[in-house]
Amino acid sequence: KREKENQRLIDSNRGNEKKLDPTYKLEEVKFDINSRNTKITFIETKHYRTIERYVTKNYVKYPIYSNWKTKTKNISKSIKLTNSELETLNLNNDNLIREFADEIINKINIEELLPSWYLKKYVKLEYEEKIKELNEEKNDYIKKAEYERNENKNNILNFNNEINKLDNKNIKLNKKKTKTQLKIEKVEKAKKSIILNIVSFGIYYLLNSKKRLNRLKIKYNNLISEIENNLTKISELKNNIEISNANIETINNSEKNKIKKIDSKKEVEKDIYIKQINEITPLQDYCIVDDAFKPLKLFSGYEYEKIIGCYVIHNREKDKYYVGQSKDILRRLKQHFKGTTPINIIFAEDFYSSKYENKDDLFEVKIIDCETKDELDRKEKELIEFYNSWNNGYNGTSGNI
């Protein structure tokens, strides 16, 4: 018994691994919108077994392993998630960051900082889900149409079987009718003969009596009536076959129309998908100068470049503006804000008293290119007047002119 048990233990442990590859889980992402410094914490779980004892057989020791055990530890990674880093997060050199790129973006959860690869991936998933739903709708309709078509085909088959049965029945009934008719004619033509009646001991009289003639005529009429009833049933069955064939034609046309509509919807979804994909642009490494206001939180992710011009800061909650000019706008913005938090006192009061759910969204900025000092002064004055930022904004003067 001991040898058998030892052999069982040896067999059950033969080829078993001592450990498995570790598994990882994203635990926490601490993202500073102002500096873009990010601390990412993962949980590493190791799965292993230990040797509990040895079993000896033929002077050879065999290890007997324990059940699986686990050991966990935290792994921290630090990275500065500029716009450029966000755009290449799914290609990062660090295996863990690359593997959990989607989840890291989800944890940050800032719409304006969603990289193009992430947006394209989920637009594609959404498109594929819609196409899957349309394909399922199409397949369900095809199955339903096939079921209804088969029902009508089975009805036609049953109707035809009934018609064949009635036709065969009428053939037999017509034979009986012919025989009955011949008997009636024979009785009607028979002559009254006392001699034949005596010779046949009354049988001749019975066969040719009026009573028998009446019975034969009743039977004949019943046969005719049954044949006519069967013909009426056959006519009804043929009409049902026509109805079933018409139903099949309707089902076929309806199925074609439904498939056409669904395929048309798929084409529309494809066009929408292509349009959405084409409209997705990467997060910019550098600030693009155009007529659009950009969320202030984007600027902490731009690479530095010297921009000469005017800038407009807009408080979205109170609809107040500040217009300034600088020969280095990005540097000047850092004098006003640390990321999205005001350093300049003129913005601080509104920032800290704001009821915005997320104060990082409170301010936005627009930049206007200028070249000469005169152009800077003139543009600044025009913008102050346009946004009324002296009387109802953050500007203390109407400009330098």
C-alpha positions as CSV (number, residue, x, y, z in Angstrom):
1,K,0.0,0.0,0.0
2,R,2.8,2.4,0.9
3,E,4.6,1.7,-2.4
4,K,1.4,2.2,-4.4
5,E,0.8,5.5,-2.6
6,N,4.3,6.6,-3.2
7,Q,4.0,5.8,-6.9
8,R,0.8,7.8,-7.0
9,L,2.5,10.8,-5.4
10,I,5.4,10.5,-7.8
11,D,3.1,10.2,-10.9
12,S,1.0,13.2,-9.8
13,N,4.0,15.4,-9.3
14,R,5.9,14.3,-12.4
15,G,6.2,17.2,-14.9
16,N,4.6,19.7,-12.6
17,E,6.1,23.2,-12.7
18,K,7.6,24.8,-9.6
19,K,6.5,28.3,-10.5
20,L,4.5,30.2,-13.1
21,D,5.1,33.5,-14.8
22,P,4.1,36.4,-12.5
23,T,0.8,38.2,-13.2
24,Y,0.3,42.0,-13.0
25,K,-2.5,44.3,-12.1
26,L,-2.6,48.1,-12.4
27,E,-3.2,49.4,-8.9
28,E,-3.0,53.2,-9.1
29,V,-2.1,56.1,-11.3
30,K,-1.2,59.5,-9.7
31,F,-1.2,62.1,-12.5
32,D,-0.2,65.7,-11.9
33,I,-1.9,67.8,-14.5
34,N,0.4,70.7,-13.7
35,S,3.8,69.0,-14.1
36,R,2.6,65.9,-16.0
37,N,4.7,63.8,-13.6
38,T,3.0,60.5,-13.2
39,K,3.5,57.7,-10.7
40,I,2.1,54.3,-11.8
41,T,1.8,51.5,-9.3
42,F,1.4,47.8,-10.3
43,I,0.8,44.7,-8.2
44,E,3.0,41.8,-9.1
45,T,1.7,38.4,-8.0
46,K,4.1,35.4,-8.1
47,H,2.7,31.8,-8.1
48,Y,5.0,29.1,-6.8
49,R,5.2,25.8,-5.0
50,T,7.5,24.5,-2.4
51,I,8.9,21.0,-1.8
52,E,7.1,19.5,1.2
53,R,8.9,16.2,1.3
54,Y,10.6,13.5,-0.8
55,V,9.5,10.0,-1.7
56,T,12.2,7.4,-2.4
57,K,11.8,4.7,-5.0
58,N,14.5,2.4,-6.2
59,Y,17.0,4.5,-4.2
60,V,15.9,7.6,-6.1
61,K,14.4,10.6,-4.3
62,Y,11.4,12.3,-5.9
63,P,10.2,15.7,-4.7
64,I,6.6,16.1,-3.6
65,Y,5.3,19.7,-4.1
66,S,2.8,21.8,-2.1
67,N,-0.3,23.4,-3.5
68,W,0.2,26.7,-5.3
69,K,1.2,29.7,-3.1
70,T,1.2,33.4,-4.0
71,K,3.4,36.3,-3.1
72,T,2.6,39.9,-4.0
73,K,4.6,43.1,-4.2
74,N,4.1,46.7,-5.5
75,I,6.1,47.9,-8.4
76,S,6.2,51.7,-9.0
77,K,7.1,53.4,-12.3
78,S,7.6,57.1,-12.8
79,I,7.0,58.9,-16.1
80,K,6.4,62.4,-17.4
81,L,3.3,62.1,-19.6
82,T,3.7,65.0,-22.0
83,N,1.5,65.0,-25.0
84,S,4.2,63.3,-27.0
85,E,4.5,60.5,-24.3
86,L,0.8,60.0,-24.2
87,E,0.7,59.6,-28.0
88,T,3.3,56.8,-27.8
89,L,2.3,55.2,-24.5
90,N,1.1,52.0,-26.3
91,L,4.6,51.7,-27.7
92,N,6.5,52.5,-24.6
93,N,9.8,50.7,-24.0
94,D,8.6,49.6,-20.5
95,N,6.7,46.3,-20.9
96,L,4.3,47.0,-18.1
97,I,3.5,50.6,-19.2
98,R,3.0,49.4,-22.7
99,E,0.8,46.4,-21.7
100,F,-1.4,48.6,-19.4
101,A,-1.5,51.7,-21.6
102,D,-5.3,51.6,-22.1
103,E,-5.9,51.3,-18.4
104,I,-3.5,54.1,-17.6
105,I,-5.4,56.4,-19.9
106,N,-8.6,55.3,-18.3
107,K,-7.3,56.1,-14.9
108,I,-6.2,59.6,-16.0
109,N,-9.6,60.1,-17.5
110,I,-9.2,63.5,-19.1
111,E,-11.0,63.9,-22.4
112,E,-8.6,66.5,-23.8
113,L,-5.6,64.2,-23.2
114,L,-6.9,61.1,-24.9
115,P,-4.2,60.1,-27.5
116,S,-5.2,59.3,-31.1
117,W,-4.3,55.6,-30.8
118,Y,-6.7,55.2,-27.9
119,L,-9.5,57.1,-29.6
120,K,-9.0,55.1,-32.8
121,K,-9.0,51.9,-30.9
122,Y,-12.3,52.6,-29.2
123,V,-14.0,54.1,-32.2
124,K,-13.0,50.9,-34.0
125,L,-14.4,48.7,-31.2
126,E,-17.6,50.8,-31.2
127,Y,-17.9,50.4,-35.0
128,E,-17.3,46.6,-34.8
129,E,-19.9,46.3,-32.1
130,K,-22.5,48.1,-34.2
131,I,-21.6,45.9,-37.2
132,K,-21.9,42.9,-35.0
133,E,-25.4,44.0,-33.9
134,L,-26.5,44.6,-37.5
135,N,-25.1,41.2,-38.5
136,E,-26.9,39.5,-35.7
137,E,-30.1,41.3,-36.7
138,K,-29.6,40.2,-40.3
139,N,-28.9,36.6,-39.3
140,D,-31.9,36.5,-36.9
141,Y,-34.1,37.8,-39.7
142,I,-32.8,35.3,-42.2
143,K,-33.4,32.5,-39.7
144,K,-36.9,33.8,-39.0
145,A,-37.6,34.0,-42.8
146,E,-36.2,30.5,-43.3
147,Y,-38.4,29.2,-40.6
148,E,-41.5,30.8,-42.0
149,R,-40.6,29.7,-45.5
150,N,-40.2,26.1,-44.4
151,E,-43.5,26.3,-42.6
152,N,-45.2,27.2,-45.8
153,K,-43.3,24.6,-47.8
154,N,-44.4,22.0,-45.3
155,N,-47.9,23.2,-45.6
156,I,-47.7,22.9,-49.4
157,L,-46.3,19.4,-49.0
158,N,-49.1,18.4,-46.6
159,F,-51.7,20.0,-48.9
160,N,-50.4,18.0,-51.9
161,N,-50.4,14.8,-49.9
162,E,-54.1,15.5,-49.0
163,I,-54.9,16.2,-52.6
164,N,-53.2,12.9,-53.7
165,K,-55.2,11.0,-51.1
166,L,-58.5,12.6,-52.2
167,D,-57.6,12.0,-55.9
168,N,-57.0,8.3,-55.1
169,K,-60.2,8.2,-53.1
170,N,-62.1,9.7,-55.9
171,I,-60.7,7.1,-58.4
172,K,-62.0,4.3,-56.1
173,L,-65.3,6.2,-55.7
174,N,-65.7,6.7,-59.4
175,K,-65.2,2.9,-60.0
176,K,-67.9,2.2,-57.4
177,K,-70.1,4.8,-59.0
178,T,-69.7,3.1,-62.5
179,K,-70.4,-0.3,-61.0
180,T,-73.5,1.0,-59.2
181,Q,-74.7,2.7,-62.4
182,L,-74.3,-0.5,-64.3
183,K,-76.3,-2.4,-61.6
184,I,-79.0,0.3,-61.8
185,E,-79.2,0.0,-65.6
186,K,-79.4,-3.8,-65.3
187,V,-82.2,-3.7,-62.8
188,E,-84.1,-1.1,-64.8
189,K,-83.8,-3.3,-68.0
190,A,-84.7,-6.5,-66.2
191,K,-88.1,-8.1,-67.4
192,K,-90.6,-9.4,-65.0
193,S,-90.6,-13.2,-65.3
194,I,-92.5,-15.6,-63.0
195,I,-90.7,-18.5,-64.5
196,L,-87.2,-17.1,-63.7
197,N,-88.4,-16.1,-60.2
198,I,-89.6,-19.7,-59.6
199,V,-86.5,-21.3,-61.0
200,S,-84.2,-19.0,-59.0
201,F,-86.3,-19.5,-55.9
202,G,-87.0,-15.8,-55.6
203,I,-83.4,-14.6,-56.0
204,Y,-84.1,-13.1,-59.5
205,Y,-87.0,-11.2,-58.0
206,L,-84.9,-9.8,-55.1
207,L,-82.0,-8.8,-57.5
208,N,-84.4,-6.9,-59.7
209,S,-86.9,-5.6,-57.2
210,K,-87.8,-1.9,-56.9
211,K,-86.6,-1.8,-53.4
212,R,-83.1,-2.8,-54.5
213,L,-83.2,-0.3,-57.3
214,N,-84.0,2.5,-54.8
215,R,-81.0,1.4,-52.6
216,L,-78.7,1.4,-55.6
217,K,-79.9,4.9,-56.6
218,I,-79.3,6.1,-53.0
219,K,-75.8,4.6,-53.0
220,Y,-75.1,6.1,-56.4
221,N,-76.2,9.6,-55.2
222,N,-74.1,9.2,-52.1
223,L,-71.1,8.3,-54.1
224,I,-71.6,11.4,-56.4
225,S,-72.0,13.6,-53.3
226,E,-68.8,12.2,-51.7
227,I,-66.9,12.7,-54.9
228,E,-68.1,16.3,-55.2
229,N,-67.2,17.0,-51.6
230,N,-63.7,15.6,-52.2
231,L,-63.4,17.8,-55.3
232,T,-64.4,20.9,-53.2
233,K,-61.7,19.9,-50.6
234,I,-59.2,19.5,-53.4
235,S,-60.1,23.0,-54.7
236,E,-59.7,24.5,-51.2
237,L,-56.3,22.7,-50.8
238,K,-55.1,24.1,-54.2
239,N,-56.2,27.5,-53.1
240,N,-54.2,27.0,-49.8
241,I,-51.2,26.0,-51.9
242,E,-51.5,29.3,-53.9
243,I,-51.7,31.2,-50.6
244,S,-48.6,29.4,-49.3
245,N,-46.7,30.1,-52.5
246,A,-47.7,33.8,-52.3
247,N,-46.6,33.8,-48.6
248,I,-43.2,32.4,-49.7
249,E,-42.9,35.1,-52.3
250,T,-43.7,37.8,-49.7
251,I,-41.2,36.3,-47.3
252,N,-38.5,36.3,-50.0
253,N,-39.2,39.9,-50.9
254,S,-39.3,41.0,-47.3
255,E,-36.1,39.2,-46.6
256,K,-34.3,40.8,-49.6
257,N,-35.6,44.3,-48.5
258,K,-34.5,43.7,-44.9
259,I,-31.0,42.5,-45.9
260,K,-30.7,45.5,-48.3
261,K,-31.7,47.9,-45.4
262,I,-29.2,46.3,-43.0
263,D,-26.4,46.3,-45.6
264,S,-27.2,49.9,-46.2
265,K,-27.0,50.7,-42.5
266,K,-23.6,48.9,-42.4
267,E,-22.4,51.1,-45.2
268,V,-23.6,54.2,-43.3
269,E,-21.8,53.0,-40.2
270,K,-18.7,52.4,-42.2
271,D,-18.8,55.9,-43.6
272,I,-19.3,57.3,-40.1
273,Y,-16.4,55.2,-38.8
274,I,-14.0,56.4,-41.6
275,K,-15.0,60.0,-41.0
276,Q,-14.5,59.7,-37.2
277,I,-11.1,58.0,-37.7
278,N,-10.0,60.7,-40.2
279,E,-11.1,63.5,-37.8
280,I,-8.9,62.1,-35.0
281,T,-5.7,64.1,-34.7
282,P,-2.7,63.3,-32.5
283,L,-2.0,65.2,-29.3
284,Q,0.3,68.1,-30.4
285,D,3.9,68.2,-29.3
286,Y,3.9,71.9,-29.9
287,C,1.3,74.6,-29.5
288,I,-0.6,75.3,-32.7
289,V,-1.4,79.0,-33.2
290,D,-4.9,79.4,-34.6
291,D,-8.2,81.1,-33.8
292,A,-9.3,78.4,-31.3
293,F,-9.2,78.5,-27.5
294,K,-7.4,75.6,-26.0
295,P,-7.8,74.2,-22.5
296,L,-5.1,75.5,-20.3
297,K,-4.3,72.0,-19.1
298,L,-3.0,71.1,-22.5
299,F,-0.1,73.6,-22.3
300,S,1.7,71.7,-19.6
301,G,2.2,68.9,-22.1
302,Y,3.7,71.0,-25.0
303,E,7.3,71.0,-25.8
304,Y,8.8,74.5,-25.2
305,E,9.1,76.9,-28.2
306,K,9.4,80.6,-28.3
307,I,6.2,82.2,-29.6
308,I,5.9,86.0,-30.1
309,G,2.4,87.4,-30.0
310,C,-0.7,88.2,-28.0
311,Y,-2.6,85.7,-25.8
312,V,-6.2,85.7,-24.4
313,I,-7.0,83.9,-21.2
314,H,-10.7,83.1,-20.7
315,N,-12.5,82.2,-17.5
316,R,-15.2,79.8,-18.8
317,E,-17.3,80.0,-15.7
318,K,-17.6,83.9,-15.4
319,D,-16.9,84.6,-19.0
320,K,-14.1,87.0,-18.1
321,Y,-11.0,87.6,-20.3
322,Y,-7.4,88.7,-19.9
323,V,-5.4,89.9,-22.9
324,G,-1.7,90.1,-22.8
325,Q,1.4,90.3,-25.1
326,S,4.8,88.7,-24.9
327,K,7.9,87.8,-26.9
328,D,7.8,84.3,-25.2
329,I,4.1,83.4,-24.6
330,L,4.6,79.9,-23.1
331,R,7.1,81.3,-20.6
332,R,4.7,84.1,-19.7
333,L,1.8,81.7,-19.2
334,K,4.0,79.9,-16.6
335,Q,4.3,83.2,-14.8
336,H,0.5,83.3,-14.6
337,F,-0.1,79.6,-13.9
338,K,1.6,76.6,-12.5
339,G,-0.1,74.1,-14.8
340,T,-3.8,75.0,-14.3
341,T,-3.3,76.6,-10.8
342,P,-3.0,80.4,-10.8
343,I,0.2,82.0,-9.6
344,N,-0.9,85.5,-10.7
345,I,-3.3,86.9,-8.0
346,I,-5.7,88.4,-10.5
347,F,-6.9,84.9,-11.4
348,A,-6.5,83.3,-8.0
349,E,-9.7,84.6,-6.4
350,D,-11.9,83.3,-9.2
351,F,-10.1,80.0,-9.3
352,Y,-10.4,79.2,-5.6
353,S,-14.0,80.4,-5.3
354,S,-15.0,78.6,-8.5
355,K,-17.9,76.0,-8.3
356,Y,-16.6,74.2,-11.3
357,E,-16.5,70.4,-10.6
358,N,-13.0,70.2,-12.1
359,K,-11.1,73.5,-11.7
360,D,-8.5,72.3,-14.2
361,D,-11.1,73.1,-16.9
362,L,-11.8,76.6,-15.7
363,F,-9.3,78.5,-17.9
364,E,-8.6,78.3,-21.7
365,V,-6.1,80.2,-23.8
366,K,-5.9,81.5,-27.4
367,I,-2.6,82.7,-29.0
368,I,-2.3,85.2,-31.9
369,D,1.0,85.4,-33.8
370,C,2.5,88.9,-34.1
371,E,5.9,90.0,-35.5
372,T,6.7,93.7,-34.6
373,K,6.2,95.7,-31.4
374,D,3.7,98.0,-33.2
375,E,1.7,95.0,-34.2
376,L,1.8,93.6,-30.7
377,D,0.5,96.8,-29.2
378,R,-2.1,97.3,-31.8
379,K,-3.4,93.7,-31.6
380,E,-3.4,93.8,-27.8
381,K,-5.6,96.9,-27.8
382,E,-8.0,95.5,-30.4
383,L,-8.4,92.3,-28.4
384,I,-8.9,94.2,-25.1
385,E,-11.7,96.2,-26.7
386,F,-13.2,93.1,-28.5
387,Y,-13.4,91.0,-25.3
388,N,-14.2,94.0,-23.1
389,S,-11.5,92.8,-20.7
390,W,-10.7,96.2,-19.3
391,N,-14.2,97.1,-18.1
392,N,-15.4,93.6,-17.5
393,G,-12.3,91.4,-17.3
394,Y,-8.9,91.0,-15.8
395,N,-7.0,93.8,-17.7
396,G,-6.1,96.9,-15.7
397,T,-5.6,99.1,-18.7
398,S,-6.9,99.4,-22.3
399,G,-3.5,98.6,-23.7
400,N,-0.2,100.3,-24.6
401,I,-1.5,102.6,-27.3
